[in-house]
Amino acid sequence: MTRSYASFGMVAALGGVLLLSGCGDSDSSAAAPPAAASSPAAAAPSGAAGGTPAGQASGPAQPAQSTNPSGGYWPATVQLGHNDQLGKTVVDGEGFTLYRFDPDSANPSKATCVDACAVTWPPVLANDKIVFQGLDRDKISTVQRADGTSQVTIGGWPVYRFSKDTAAGETSGEGVGGTWFAVAPDGYKAKDSQF
């Protein structure tokens, strides 16, 4: 009896996942070569300039899978956030603020934070999907890093999490070294964005 109930639950859950992945709206998910954008709705084109958040409409999205070695999720999860001082920001599935790094570039997208830098500022990595919510799917994409992994971009800018942010919503990485800034949904620095 217990086994058949468990099997039914697993089949129902799988059916729900398949149903959601077939839907299409502004919150979406998609597969792409080294990485892409994904959410319970439509597909985001690979090669789009940037990344978008994901999760449930009622609150922050939870990562679909376990943390990868660099601190990103497989698939990556990004969503719209808000900070009283900075305005609209992008956060990960746990609600942690995401940042952009001035020495990187958006056109073309290029990630330069590697080695020890990437320990303090873990890149948001994606395998084949990016789950997102509340962001423009055209601003979400990925860039290949020197180590061959794919990093989420927002408006073309590679995005990172700050290891010293210890709680969702913190922005202790804002302005660090004059080069790290919370990223807005359009890829601009949140403090400068008109988004």
C-alpha positions as CSV (number, residue, x, y, z in Angstrom):
1,M,0.0,0.0,0.0
2,T,2.7,2.5,1.0
3,R,4.7,1.7,-2.1
4,S,1.8,2.3,-4.5
5,Y,0.9,5.7,-2.8
6,A,4.6,6.7,-3.1
7,S,4.6,5.7,-6.8
8,F,1.4,7.6,-7.5
9,G,2.8,10.7,-5.8
10,M,6.0,10.6,-7.9
11,V,3.9,10.1,-11.1
12,A,1.7,13.1,-10.1
13,A,4.7,15.3,-9.3
14,L,6.4,14.4,-12.6
15,G,3.2,15.1,-14.5
16,G,3.0,18.5,-12.8
17,V,6.6,19.3,-13.9
18,L,5.9,18.3,-17.5
19,L,2.7,20.3,-17.5
20,L,4.4,23.4,-16.2
21,S,7.3,23.1,-18.7
22,G,4.8,23.1,-21.5
23,C,3.0,26.3,-20.6
24,G,3.9,29.6,-22.1
25,D,3.8,33.1,-20.5
26,S,6.2,35.9,-19.5
27,D,7.7,33.8,-16.7
28,S,9.5,31.0,-18.5
29,S,12.1,28.4,-18.8
30,A,14.1,27.2,-21.7
31,A,17.0,25.0,-22.7
32,A,20.0,26.3,-24.5
33,P,23.3,24.9,-25.6
34,P,25.8,25.5,-22.7
35,A,23.1,27.3,-20.7
36,A,19.7,28.8,-21.1
37,A,16.7,30.3,-19.4
38,S,13.9,28.4,-17.9
39,S,10.9,28.7,-15.6
40,P,7.5,27.1,-15.4
41,A,6.4,28.7,-18.7
42,A,8.0,29.6,-22.0
43,A,11.5,29.3,-23.4
44,A,14.1,32.0,-23.4
45,P,16.3,32.1,-26.4
46,S,19.9,31.2,-26.0
47,G,22.1,34.1,-26.9
48,A,19.7,36.6,-25.3
49,A,21.6,39.4,-23.5
50,G,21.2,38.7,-19.8
51,G,19.4,36.6,-17.2
52,T,16.1,36.5,-15.4
53,P,14.7,35.4,-12.1
54,A,12.6,32.5,-11.2
55,G,10.5,31.1,-8.5
56,Q,7.0,31.0,-7.3
57,A,4.7,34.0,-7.6
58,S,4.0,33.9,-3.8
59,G,7.7,34.2,-2.8
60,P,11.3,33.5,-3.6
61,A,11.9,30.5,-5.8
62,Q,13.7,27.6,-4.4
63,P,16.6,26.0,-6.3
64,A,15.5,23.0,-8.3
65,Q,18.6,21.1,-7.6
66,S,21.6,21.1,-5.2
67,T,24.3,23.7,-5.2
68,N,27.1,23.2,-7.7
69,P,30.8,23.6,-6.7
70,S,30.9,27.3,-7.6
71,G,27.8,28.2,-5.6
72,G,25.4,28.3,-8.6
73,Y,22.4,26.1,-9.0
74,W,21.5,23.5,-11.7
75,P,19.3,24.9,-13.2
76,A,20.1,28.5,-12.1
77,T,17.3,30.4,-10.5
78,V,16.9,34.2,-10.7
79,Q,14.1,36.6,-10.0
80,L,13.0,40.2,-9.5
81,G,14.0,41.7,-6.1
82,H,13.6,45.0,-4.5
83,N,15.9,47.0,-2.1
84,D,14.7,50.2,-0.4
85,Q,18.0,52.0,-1.2
86,L,18.7,50.6,-4.6
87,G,15.3,49.9,-6.1
88,K,14.7,46.9,-8.4
89,T,17.4,44.3,-8.3
90,V,17.9,40.7,-9.4
91,V,18.1,38.0,-6.7
92,D,18.7,34.3,-6.8
93,G,16.3,31.5,-5.9
94,E,17.1,32.0,-2.2
95,G,16.6,35.8,-2.4
96,F,20.3,36.7,-2.3
97,T,21.3,39.8,-4.2
98,L,23.2,39.3,-7.4
99,Y,26.0,41.6,-8.6
100,R,27.8,42.7,-11.7
101,F,31.6,43.4,-11.9
102,D,32.8,46.4,-13.8
103,P,35.9,44.7,-15.4
104,D,33.5,42.2,-17.0
105,S,31.8,43.3,-20.3
106,A,28.2,43.1,-21.6
107,N,28.8,43.5,-25.3
108,P,30.2,41.0,-25.9
109,S,29.5,39.2,-22.6
110,K,32.7,38.3,-20.8
111,A,33.4,37.1,-17.3
112,T,36.7,38.0,-15.7
113,C,36.2,37.1,-12.1
114,V,38.1,33.7,-11.7
115,D,40.1,31.8,-9.2
116,A,40.2,33.5,-5.8
117,C,37.8,36.2,-7.0
118,A,35.2,33.5,-7.9
119,V,35.5,32.1,-4.3
120,T,34.5,35.5,-2.8
121,W,32.1,36.2,-5.7
122,P,30.6,32.8,-6.9
123,P,29.3,33.1,-10.4
124,V,25.7,32.1,-11.0
125,L,26.1,29.0,-13.1
126,A,23.6,27.2,-15.3
127,N,23.7,23.8,-16.9
128,D,20.9,23.9,-19.4
129,K,18.2,25.9,-17.9
130,I,17.6,29.2,-16.0
131,V,14.4,29.4,-13.9
132,F,13.2,33.0,-13.7
133,Q,10.3,35.1,-12.7
134,G,9.4,38.8,-13.0
135,L,12.2,39.6,-15.5
136,D,12.3,40.2,-19.3
137,R,13.3,37.0,-20.9
138,D,15.2,38.9,-23.6
139,K,17.6,40.1,-20.9
140,I,18.5,36.6,-19.8
141,S,21.3,34.5,-21.3
142,T,24.6,32.9,-20.5
143,V,28.3,33.3,-21.3
144,Q,31.0,30.6,-21.3
145,R,33.6,31.1,-18.7
146,A,37.3,30.2,-19.1
147,D,36.8,26.9,-17.3
148,G,34.0,25.9,-19.7
149,T,31.1,26.5,-17.4
150,S,28.1,28.7,-18.4
151,Q,27.4,31.8,-16.3
152,V,24.1,33.6,-16.2
153,T,24.0,37.1,-17.7
154,I,21.5,39.9,-17.1
155,G,21.5,42.5,-19.9
156,G,24.7,40.9,-21.1
157,W,26.5,41.3,-17.7
158,P,27.7,38.1,-16.0
159,V,26.1,37.9,-12.5
160,Y,27.6,36.8,-9.2
161,R,26.6,36.2,-5.6
162,F,28.7,37.8,-2.8
163,S,29.9,35.2,-0.2
164,K,29.7,37.8,2.6
165,D,26.0,38.3,2.2
166,T,24.7,36.0,4.9
167,A,20.9,36.6,4.6
168,A,18.5,37.1,1.7
169,G,18.2,40.7,0.7
170,E,21.5,41.8,2.1
171,T,23.6,44.1,-0.2
172,S,26.9,44.2,1.6
173,G,28.6,43.7,-1.8
174,E,27.3,47.0,-3.2
175,G,30.2,49.2,-4.1
176,V,33.0,46.9,-3.0
177,G,36.3,48.0,-4.5
178,G,34.3,50.5,-6.5
179,T,33.7,47.7,-9.1
180,W,30.9,45.5,-7.7
181,F,27.3,46.6,-7.9
182,A,23.9,45.0,-7.4
183,V,22.5,44.4,-10.8
184,A,19.1,45.7,-12.1
185,P,16.7,43.7,-14.3
186,D,18.1,45.5,-17.3
187,G,21.7,44.7,-16.5
188,Y,22.6,48.2,-15.4
189,K,23.8,49.0,-11.9
190,A,20.7,49.0,-9.7
191,K,21.6,52.4,-8.2
192,D,21.7,53.9,-11.7
193,S,18.9,52.1,-13.4
194,Q,15.7,53.7,-14.4
195,F,14.0,50.3,-14.6
